[in-house]
Structures are given as structure tokens and as C-alpha cells.
Amino acid sequence: MALFKLERFAEAAEEARTALAITPDDNIALRTLARSTLSLGDIEGTVAALTNLLPSSVNEAVAGIRALLRHGEVQAAARVAAVAPDRIEASDSEVLARIVTLLRQQALRKQNPAQERLAAFEMALALAPDNAALRIDFLRLLASAGEASAFARNAKLVTDATALADASATLARDVGNRARQAFRDQRWQEAHDWLQAGGRLGLEQAAGDLAERIKARRLAEARKVLVAKEPDSQEHTAALLADYPEDGAARSLHARALIANRHYAQAKTLLQAVSAQGAATADDYVQLARACRASQDIESAIGACFDALALRHEDPTALVLLGHLLPGRE
């Protein structure tokens, strides 16, 4: 401590580290190390020292946090406070609010890079997770930054229904614009993600029939992938089915990819579900017959062939399959 008072900060820091090597929880050494590293501009060293000081002396850690704020090191102060925000709040009811306010100011400063603004919001919300106004400001920035998944995740965390309702019109507009732009650029998955992200904001009305148009384009894209026999066709159709789990066409396309990769039992289950929906086409029944035959379910395979023929008379593939399946026709 004497070295620190003499402003021999580097020596004071080294002396503190030597003491901590012997006694890691020495409060005096930790406090000296925090103050010395701050004076030296070693902010990481200050954060580490204050973090280690927190468990045994929250008041001294708070004093260190305030010192960081005086030096303009808001994010460093936030990192220390985030270790034990409840204890910090109990010790000093004003310091957390001050950090959150300063972080929000950083986040809203448009001249700052987008990633820095996003990081400031995330730090602020780590300290004030129930602050609806703060999270809604964050949602606006996420929309402008094109962060669909983060937007969806944070929209679910707004607990103040009134605040969300008040902001929903502008948020829905921003998210709808993002979805439409992605659609125009033929980024179908991204467009879908934005619509999903805006699910709590009444976006369905703002987007009109965009959801159905996106689905139609994604289904068409999946068909092309299957026809081209691309190696990632199963992953492609699986992603489609994950987004539209009850859609007959999505089920059918994924079943075809499964058959192409010899996953017959899974394909059979999917195609039977399509049939139960009343959405099966003649092609679906032909594929179901193939899956049933490969699974040794001959009776179901024959039934699927007849179902195909009922929808499309003289279907050549169904007739050939029947020729192999019916007794005496092997």
C-alpha cells in the first residue's frame, strides 16, 4: 500500500501479486492490485482483482466499480457487477442503475459500431433483465442489424405486455420489412426466420400473405434439391420440416429424401401421416409403397399402390410395383 501512495504503481501491483501468491484472498492485496492496475491502465487486471475481491468484500468491490466508472470504463464495471448483481445492488442501490444507464447511452449512440452497440445492450440486460423499455430498445437495434434469431429470443423475454403492445406496431413494421427484403433477395430461410421472430408482435397482419409465399418458394427449392440429388438434400428437407412440421408437402419431400438415403421406416411413418391428413398425392402413395416394400410390409405396399392408382389411373410405377408385390406375379 505504501508503494501505491508513492504512486509507484507497477511496483505496488507486483508486491500485491506476490502477496496473493501466498494468500489468494488477501483483501488488502486485492484492493491494492485493483487500484494499481487501474492507475496503470491495465483494465483487465483491475477487473480480475475486483472480481476476486467481491466474495469477501462487496463494499470494496463496489468502490472499485465506481472508480472504473470515473475512468470511463463502463463495460469493465459492468463485467464486475455481473458476477454478483444482487450483492452489488444490496451494497449500493445506485451503482447498478448508473451502469445500466451508461450502457444504454452507449447502445443508443448511432455513431458507435453496431456490434459495440449490441454488446452494450447485452451487458445492460444482464444487469437489468426485467427492464422492458431497455429490451424493447434492444429489439429495435436487433431488427435494424438483421439479427433474426437474437430478436426472436429477446422478444420472448419481454415480460411487460403493455410495453410490448405499445411498441409492437413499429417493431412489426421493422421486422416485416426485414422479412420482405429477404424474400425479394430470395433468402427464403431468413425471410421465414424473421416472420417467426415477429410472432409475438402481430406481424401476421403486417406481412399479409408473405408467410405462404415464403413457404411455397422453400418447397420449390427443396424439390429442386431432391431432383438434383444434392448430397445435403436430407438436411435441407429436414430443416424445412422443422419449420413446417404439420405441412403435408414438407413431410412428403422429407420422406423422399429419407427414401433416397434408405431410411425407409422413417419415410413410411411420414407418408402415412400425409395420407392421414388427406393430403397425399399419387406420387406420395408410390413413395409409400416403395418404403413399405423395403420395410417388408407387403400388404401396406400393395394398398399404397392401389391408392396411387385411384388418384392416377394407369400410373406406370404403381403398376410395376404391383407386378412385384401381388402373389404369383414375382
Stockholm file with secondary structure:
# STOCKHOLM 1.0

chainA/1-330         MALFKLERFAEAAEEARTALAITPDDNIALRTLARSTLSLGDIEGTVAALTNLLPSSVNEAVAGIRALLRHGEVQAAARVAAVAPDRIEASDSEVLARIVTLLRQQALRKQNPAQERLAAFEMALALAPDNAALRIDFLRLLASAGEASAFARNAKLVTDATALADASATLARDVGNRARQAFRDQRWQEAHDWLQAGGRLGLEQAAGDLAERIKARRLAEARKVLVAKEPDSQEHTAALLADYPEDGAARSLHARALIANRHYAQAKTLLQAVSAQGAATADDYVQLARACRASQDIESAIGACFDALALRHEDPTALVLLGHLLPGRE
#=GR chainA/1-330 SS CHHHHTTCHHHHHHHHHHHHHHCTTCHHHHHHHHHHHHHHTCHHHHHHHHHHHTTTCHHHHHHHHHHHHHTTCHHHHHHHHTTSHHHHHHHCTTHHHHHHHHHHHHHHCTTSCHHHHHHHHHHHHHHCTTCHHHHHHHHHHHHHHTCHHHHHHHHTTCCCHHHHHHHHHHHHHHHHHHHHHHHHTTCHHHHHHHHHHTGGGTHHHHHTTHHHHHHHHHHHHHHHHHHTTCTTHHHHHHHHHHHSTTCHHHHHHHHHHHHHTTCHHHHHHHHHHHHHHTCCCHHHHHHHHHHHHHTTCHHHHHHHHHHHHHHSTTCHHHHHHHHHHSTTCC
#=GC SS_cons         CHHHHTTCHHHHHHHHHHHHHHCTTCHHHHHHHHHHHHHHTCHHHHHHHHHHHTTTCHHHHHHHHHHHHHTTCHHHHHHHHTTSHHHHHHHCTTHHHHHHHHHHHHHHCTTSCHHHHHHHHHHHHHHCTTCHHHHHHHHHHHHHHTCHHHHHHHHTTCCCHHHHHHHHHHHHHHHHHHHHHHHHTTCHHHHHHHHHHTGGGTHHHHHTTHHHHHHHHHHHHHHHHHHTTCTTHHHHHHHHHHHSTTCHHHHHHHHHHHHHTTCHHHHHHHHHHHHHHTCCCHHHHHHHHHHHHHTTCHHHHHHHHHHHHHHSTTCHHHHHHHHHHSTTCC
//
